[in-house]
Amino acid sequence: MTRALPTEAPASRRGRILGVDAARAVALVGMFATHIFALRVDGQETLTAQVASGRASALFAVLAGVGVALSTGGTRRPDGGLAHLSAAAGLLVRGVLVGALGLTLVALDPPVAVILAYYGLLFVVATPLLRLPVAVLAAGAVLACAVTPVVSQWVRAGLPDGYPDQPGWSAPADPGALLVTLGLTGSYPVLTWTTYLLAGMAVGRLDLGRTWVAAALFAGGTALAVAAHAVSALLLGAGGAAALGGEVTRRHHGSTPVDSWWWLAVDSPHSGTPLDLAATVGSALAVLGAMLLLARVARPLVLVPAAVGAAPLTLYTLHVIAVTVHPGRGPDDTVVWVGNVLGATLVGVLLWRAGARGPLETVLAAAGRAARRAVGGP
C-alpha cells in the first residue's frame, strides 16, 4: 500500500474524501434534529433551532455543490465542448432522478419539508457552469448572495401570499406553478439557493488535500458567519427591528414577507436574505474545513462519520420514511433522534465494511455514467 502524498486528501478505500463525507454526516445529523425536536417552546428558540436550524440544510446544499465539482473532475474541469456536454448529461439525469425521488417521498405525506425536488433543479442549474474557473464561481456566489434575495423580494411581490404545498407527483401537471414553487416560494427556493451551489462548486474545484485550503475554509467560514450575524444585528438595531415590530421573530419557510425591504436585514433561519445566506455559507465552509483538518490529524475519528456521509441520499430517504412513521416532536423525541442517528450509523458502517455504495447512490451513479457514455462515448 503506497503512502498518500502530502497534498492528497485522506480518503476511504473507495477513494472518497473523508472530510467531505464526514461533513455530510454532520449535515444529516443536524437535519435529523431539526425534523424531530421542537424548534420553539413558549415562543423561544430551542437549542436545536439555535445550532442547526437553517445551517444543516445549507451545509447539505453547499456539499451538493462540492459533490457536483468533484464528480465532474474536481480540480480538472471538463476541458472541451464534448466533455462538458457529457458531464452535463450525467448531471442532468441525476437531477431528474433526485427530483423524482423527492416527489415520491412527498406522496408519503411526511411531516417535514422534503428537499430533494429542489436539489434536482439545482443540479440542472449546475449543468452550464461546469467549466467555470474557481474565481468566477466564487464571484458568482457573492453576486448571488447579494442580488438573488432582492430579485426574489421584487418578483414575489406579485405572487399570492401563503406557504405553498409541497410539490408531489400532481405538480408536474402544472409545470409553471411547479417552477414557481421550486424556484421562488418553496421551502428551499432555488433562486437564492444558487448561492450555496456556486459556493460549493468553487470549493470543490480547490485542492482539498492541502492543509492550508482546509484551514482557510475553517477560518474564513467562521469569520464570514460571525460578520454576517454582526451586520444583521447592527442593521436591526439601527431601525430594522422597530420597522418590523414583533414580526421580526417570525419563523420563515424559505423566504421572507414582501411588505418591507427591512426584511433583507434579518439573518434568521430559512429567511433567504443576503445575511442569512452569508452566515450559513460561512458555517458550512467552517464545518467542511474542520472535518478536512480532523481527517488529516486524527483520521480514525472521522471514519464512522465518513461512512455515514458516503450514503447521504439513501440515509436521507430512510430518515424521511422513519419520521413519517414516527415523527417525534413529543416526550420521546430524544429517543426518536437517537434511533435515527444509530440507524443511519449502522447502515453507513455496514455499507462501508461491504465496500458498497448506498443503493440509491448506486442507481444515480449508473444512470449518470450511462448518460455520459451516450453523449461522449466510453
C-alpha positions in Angstrom: 0.0 0.0 0.0 1.5 3.3 -1.1 1.7 6.2 1.2 -0.5 9.2 0.4 1.3 12.3 -0.9 1.1 15.3 1.5 -1.3 17.2 -0.9 -3.8 14.3 -1.1 -6.9 14.5 0.9 -7.3 11.5 3.3 -9.6 9.1 1.5 -11.5 5.9 2.2 -10.8 2.7 0.4 -13.3 3.7 -2.2 -11.4 6.9 -3.0 -13.8 9.3 -1.3 -12.6 12.3 0.6 -13.1 11.5 4.3 -13.5 15.1 5.4 -16.2 15.8 2.8 -18.2 12.7 3.8 -17.8 13.5 7.5 -19.2 16.9 6.8 -22.2 15.3 5.1 -22.7 13.2 8.2 -22.8 16.4 10.3 -25.4 17.8 7.9 -27.5 14.7 8.1 -27.5 14.5 11.9 -28.3 18.2 12.1 -31.3 17.8 9.7 -32.5 14.8 11.7 -32.5 17.1 14.8 -34.4 19.9 13.1 -37.0 17.4 11.8 -37.5 15.7 15.2 -37.0 18.2 18.0 -39.2 21.2 18.6 -37.7 24.4 17.3 -39.7 26.8 19.6 -41.0 26.3 23.1 -43.2 29.0 24.6 -42.2 31.4 21.8 -38.4 30.9 22.4 -36.0 29.2 20.1 -34.7 25.8 21.4 -31.0 24.8 21.4 -31.7 22.7 18.3 -33.0 25.8 16.4 -30.1 27.9 17.5 -27.5 25.4 16.5 -28.9 23.5 13.5 -31.9 25.2 12.0 -31.1 26.6 8.6 -27.4 25.6 9.0 -27.8 21.9 8.5 -29.7 22.2 5.2 -27.3 24.9 4.0 -24.4 22.6 4.7 -26.1 19.8 2.8 -26.6 22.2 -0.2 -23.0 23.5 -0.2 -21.8 20.0 -0.1 -24.1 19.2 -3.0 -22.2 21.8 -4.9 -18.9 20.3 -3.8 -20.1 16.9 -5.0 -21.0 18.4 -8.4 -17.5 19.7 -8.8 -15.8 16.5 -7.6 -17.9 14.3 -9.8 -17.1 16.4 -12.8 -13.3 16.4 -12.4 -12.5 18.2 -9.2 -9.6 20.5 -9.8 -9.6 19.5 -13.5 -12.7 21.0 -15.1 -14.2 19.5 -18.3 -11.7 20.6 -20.9 -13.9 20.8 -24.1 -17.3 21.1 -25.5 -17.9 17.3 -25.8 -16.5 16.7 -22.3 -18.8 19.4 -20.9 -21.9 18.0 -22.7 -21.0 14.6 -21.4 -20.6 15.7 -17.8 -23.8 17.9 -18.1 -25.8 14.9 -19.4 -24.8 12.8 -16.5 -25.6 15.6 -14.0 -29.0 16.3 -15.7 -30.0 12.6 -15.4 -29.0 12.6 -11.8 -31.0 15.8 -11.2 -34.1 14.3 -12.8 -33.9 11.1 -10.7 -33.3 13.0 -7.5 -36.2 15.3 -8.2 -38.4 12.3 -9.0 -37.4 10.7 -5.7 -38.4 13.9 -3.9 -41.8 13.9 -5.5 -42.3 10.3 -4.4 -41.3 11.0 -0.8 -43.9 13.8 -0.7 -46.5 11.3 -1.7 -46.0 9.7 1.7 -47.2 12.9 3.4 -44.2 13.3 5.6 -44.2 15.9 8.5 -41.0 17.5 7.1 -40.2 19.6 4.0 -38.6 17.3 1.5 -35.6 19.0 -0.1 -34.9 16.6 -3.0 -37.0 18.2 -5.7 -35.2 21.5 -5.1 -31.9 19.6 -5.3 -32.9 18.1 -8.6 -33.4 21.6 -10.0 -30.1 22.8 -8.6 -28.3 20.0 -10.5 -30.0 21.2 -13.7 -28.9 24.8 -12.9 -25.3 23.5 -12.4 -25.0 21.9 -15.9 -23.9 25.1 -17.8 -21.5 26.1 -15.0 -19.2 23.1 -15.1 -16.3 24.7 -17.0 -16.2 27.9 -14.9 -13.0 28.6 -13.0 -12.9 28.9 -9.2 -12.7 32.7 -9.3 -15.8 33.0 -11.4 -17.7 30.5 -9.3 -16.7 32.3 -6.1 -17.6 35.7 -7.6 -20.9 34.3 -8.8 -21.7 33.0 -5.2 -21.0 36.5 -3.8 -23.2 38.1 -6.5 -26.0 35.6 -6.0 -25.9 36.1 -2.2 -26.3 39.9 -2.7 -28.7 40.0 -5.6 -31.0 37.0 -5.6 -32.8 37.9 -2.4 -33.6 41.3 -3.8 -34.9 39.8 -7.0 -36.9 37.3 -5.0 -38.4 40.1 -2.9 -39.3 42.0 -6.0 -40.8 39.1 -8.0 -42.7 37.6 -5.1 -44.5 40.9 -4.5 -46.8 40.0 -7.4 -47.5 36.4 -6.2 -50.1 35.2 -3.8 -49.2 35.1 -0.1 -49.1 31.8 1.8 -46.9 28.8 2.3 -47.2 26.5 -0.8 -47.9 22.8 -0.5 -45.0 20.5 -1.1 -44.7 19.5 -4.7 -45.8 15.9 -5.3 -46.5 13.9 -8.4 -49.5 16.0 -9.3 -47.3 19.1 -9.5 -45.8 18.4 -13.0 -49.2 18.7 -14.5 -48.8 22.5 -14.0 -45.1 23.0 -14.8 -45.3 26.8 -14.4 -46.6 26.6 -10.9 -44.1 23.9 -10.0 -41.2 26.1 -11.3 -42.5 29.0 -9.2 -42.6 26.8 -6.1 -39.2 25.3 -6.6 -37.6 28.5 -7.7 -39.2 31.2 -5.6 -41.8 30.3 -3.0 -41.0 26.8 -1.6 -39.0 25.8 1.4 -35.7 25.8 -0.4 -36.0 28.2 -3.3 -33.5 27.5 -6.0 -33.1 31.2 -6.9 -31.5 32.1 -3.6 -30.0 28.6 -3.0 -27.9 29.0 -6.1 -25.6 30.8 -3.7 -24.9 27.5 -1.9 -24.5 25.7 -5.2 -21.9 28.2 -6.6 -20.0 28.4 -3.3 -19.9 24.6 -3.1 -18.7 24.2 -6.7 -16.0 26.8 -6.1 -14.8 24.8 -3.1 -15.0 21.5 -5.0 -12.6 22.9 -7.6 -9.9 23.5 -5.0 -7.3 21.1 -3.9 -9.0 19.8 -0.8 -5.9 17.7 0.1 -3.9 20.8 1.0 -3.9 21.7 4.7 -3.9 25.4 4.0 -7.1 25.1 2.0 -8.9 23.3 4.8 -7.6 25.8 7.3 -8.7 28.7 5.1 -12.2 27.2 4.8 -12.5 26.9 8.5 -11.1 30.3 9.4 -12.8 32.2 6.5 -16.1 30.4 7.0 -16.1 31.2 10.7 -15.3 34.9 10.1 -18.0 35.2 7.4 -20.7 33.7 9.7 -19.7 36.0 12.6 -19.6 39.1 10.3 -23.0 38.3 8.8 -24.7 37.9 12.1 -23.0 41.1 13.4 -24.1 43.2 10.4 -27.7 41.9 10.8 -27.7 42.9 14.5 -26.4 46.3 13.6 -29.0 46.9 10.9 -31.9 45.7 13.0 -30.7 47.8 15.9 -30.4 50.8 13.6 -34.1 50.7 12.7 -35.0 47.4 11.2 -36.4 45.8 14.3 -38.6 48.8 15.0 -39.9 48.8 11.4 -40.7 45.1 11.5 -42.0 45.1 15.1 -43.0 41.7 16.6 -42.8 40.1 13.2 -39.0 40.2 13.3 -39.0 36.9 15.2 -41.3 35.2 12.7 -40.2 31.7 11.6 -39.6 31.5 7.9 -40.1 28.8 5.2 -37.5 29.7 2.6 -38.2 33.4 2.1 -39.4 36.5 3.9 -42.6 38.5 3.6 -42.5 41.2 0.9 -44.2 44.0 2.8 -40.9 45.7 3.8 -37.4 45.9 2.4 -36.2 45.8 6.0 -36.7 42.0 5.9 -33.5 41.8 3.9 -31.6 42.8 7.1 -32.6 39.7 9.1 -30.4 36.7 9.4 -33.0 34.2 10.8 -33.0 30.6 9.6 -34.5 29.9 6.1 -35.2 33.6 5.5 -33.1 33.5 2.3 -31.8 37.1 2.9 -28.2 38.1 2.0 -27.1 37.9 5.6 -28.8 34.6 6.2 -27.1 33.2 3.1 -23.8 34.6 4.0 -24.0 33.3 7.6 -25.0 29.8 6.5 -22.4 29.6 3.7 -19.9 30.6 6.3 -21.0 28.0 8.8 -21.0 25.4 6.1 -17.4 26.2 5.0 -16.3 26.2 8.6 -17.7 22.7 9.2 -16.2 21.4 6.0 -12.8 22.9 6.8 -12.9 21.4 10.3 -13.7 18.0 9.0 -11.0 18.1 6.4 -8.5 19.2 9.1 -9.7 16.5 11.5 -9.3 13.8 8.8 -5.7 14.8 8.4 -4.7 15.0 12.1 -7.0 12.3 13.6 -8.2 10.1 10.8 -9.8 7.4 13.0 -12.2 9.9 14.5 -13.8 10.6 11.1 -14.1 7.1 9.8 -17.6 6.4 11.2 -19.0 9.8 10.3 -17.5 9.4 6.8 -19.2 6.1 6.4 -22.5 7.7 7.2 -21.8 10.7 4.9 -20.9 8.4 2.0 -24.6 7.4 1.5 -26.4 10.7 2.1 -29.3 10.1 -0.4 -30.1 6.6 0.9 -29.9 7.7 4.6 -31.9 10.9 4.0 -34.6 8.8 2.3 -34.7 6.3 5.1 -35.0 9.1 7.6 -37.9 10.8 5.8 -39.7 7.4 5.8 -38.8 6.9 9.5 -40.2 10.3 10.6 -43.3 9.7 8.6 -43.9 6.6 10.7 -42.8 8.2 14.0 -42.3 11.9 13.7 -41.1 12.7 17.2 -41.9 16.3 18.4 -43.1 14.8 21.7 -41.8 13.5 25.0 -39.8 10.7 23.3 -38.1 13.0 20.7 -34.7 12.3 22.1 -35.3 8.5 21.7 -36.5 9.1 18.1 -33.5 11.2 17.2 -31.0 8.8 18.7 -32.7 5.9 16.9 -32.4 7.8 13.6 -28.7 8.5 14.2 -27.9 5.0 15.3 -29.9 3.5 12.4 -28.0 5.8 9.9 -24.7 4.9 11.5 -25.4 1.1 11.3 -26.4 1.3 7.7 -23.5 3.5 6.7 -20.9 1.3 8.5 -22.3 -1.9 7.1 -22.2 -0.4 3.5 -18.6 0.8 4.1 -17.5 -2.6 5.5 -19.0 -4.3 2.5 -17.2 -1.9 0.2 -20.6 -0.9 -1.3 -22.3 2.4 -2.1 -25.8 3.2 -0.9 -28.4 1.6 -3.2 -29.8 5.0 -4.3 -26.3 6.4 -4.9 -25.5 3.3 -7.0 -28.6 3.8 -9.1 -27.7 7.5 -9.6 -24.1 6.8 -10.5 -25.0 4.1 -13.0 -27.6 6.3 -14.7 -25.2 9.2 -14.8 -22.5 7.0 -16.3 -24.9 5.8 -19.0 -25.9 9.3 -19.9 -22.2 10.4 -20.1 -21.3 7.5 -22.3 -24.4 8.1 -24.5 -23.2 11.6 -25.2 -19.4 11.4 -25.0 -18.7 7.7 -25.7 -16.9 5.2 -23.4 
